[in-house]
């Protein structure tokens, strides 16, 4: 099973606000990260059931992706692979 494209909000939303969701026992947070003049998408993942703020840092994993439509597709495939483990 994979996350549907419509379940990941567009770049126009992510420019302004982080997005959180869950998929098959994994919670995730996608946020814009700015470094110098470049932007990327930072994805945190952690096991359910707790919210981001109530999960210990050592239980979270993070990964960076390009701030682009291709980056969003890479995120969708990455999250889908975690849910299938």
Secondary structure as UniProt FT lines:
FT   HELIX           5..7
FT   HELIX           11..14
FT   TURN            15..16
FT   STRAND          19..23
FT   TURN            24..25
FT   STRAND          26..35
FT   TURN            36..37
FT   STRAND          38..47
FT   HELIX           52..54
FT   HELIX           57..59
FT   STRAND          61..66
FT   HELIX           69..83
//
